[in-house]
Amino acid sequence: MNNEIDLEQYAIEMKELGEADLAEIYIHPFTAIAIIKQIQLATRIQLTWIDDSELDKVNKELNKVAIKAGKRIQELFDKNSEVYKSLEMGWNIEHNRAIRHEQ
């Protein structure tokens, strides 16, 4: 498998995906929690090795979309539940000192 990405083709495919119809899915609540927590972790990672400004713009936009999606999934849970409160805290980096990257 080639470790190179054709950035032009990637941009074309991402544009097509952005215009695609929505898909309806059904997931187990534990899966929803796992997805939200992974989004919370992934959106905190700074990809310092990226030196391509176009790819950096795409990644920033993907982060915005991921956070929005994670928060929409979180809405499946009762806002008064401890699970919801725990997930809500996960969006605030100050509540996640153990995973926070110190520079």
N, C-alpha and C positions, 0 to 999 in steps of 0.2 A: 504494500500500500504506500502510495506517495504521501509524504509528510508536508507537501506544499499545497497551499490553497490558492486557487485562481480567484483573486479578490474581485475582479470584474464580474465573473460568473456568480460569485457569492452575493454580490450586491443585487444582481438581477433576480436571483432566487429569493432573496429576502424581500424584495419589492413585491414579487408575486405572492409570497406568503402573507404579506401585510394586506393584500387585497383579497385574500381568500375568505370564503364563508366560514362562519363559526362552526365549531364541532361540539356536539353535546357528549359529555362523558359522565360515567358513574364511577365513583371511587369510594373505597372504605374510609371512614373517618381517620383511622391511623395513617392511611396513605396521604390524606389531605394534610395532616399535621406534618408528616415527613416532607412533603413538597414545600410547605410554607417555611419550615426550618432550613431546608436546603437553599431556598431562595434567599432567606435572610443571610445565610453564610456567604453564598456566592456573590451577592451584590456588594459585599464589603471588601472583596478581594480587588486590589488594585493591580492591574496587569501591567507591571512596570516594563516588561519586555516588549510591549507594543510600541513600535516606533512609526507606525503608519497612521497618519491622522484620520484617514477615511475609516479604517477599521476601528480606531478609537471612538469615532462618532457613532458607529454602529453599535459597539459594545455599550456605550453610555445610554443609547436609546433602548437597547435590550434590557439594561438594568431597570430603566423606568418602567418598561412593559412588565418585567418580571415582578417588580414590587407591586404594581397595580394588580396583577394577576394573583399574587400571594394574598393581598388584602381582600380581594374578591372571594377567594377560597375561604379565607378566615371568616367571612360573613355567614358561612354555613353553620357556625357554632353560635350558641346562645351567648349574647354579649355579657350576661351576668355570670357565666360559668368561669371556673378557674382555668379551664383549658383556653378559653378566649383571652382571659387576662394574661396568661403565660405567653400566648402567641403575640399579643399586643406588646408586651415587654420586649419581645425579640426584635421588634423594629427599632428599639432605642438601644444604641450601642453601649450606653452607659450601664445598662442592665446585663451586659454580656462581657464582663471584664475578663473572664477566662478565655474567650475566643478573640478578644481584641488584639490587633496587631500593634505593638508599640514600635515607634520608629526612633 
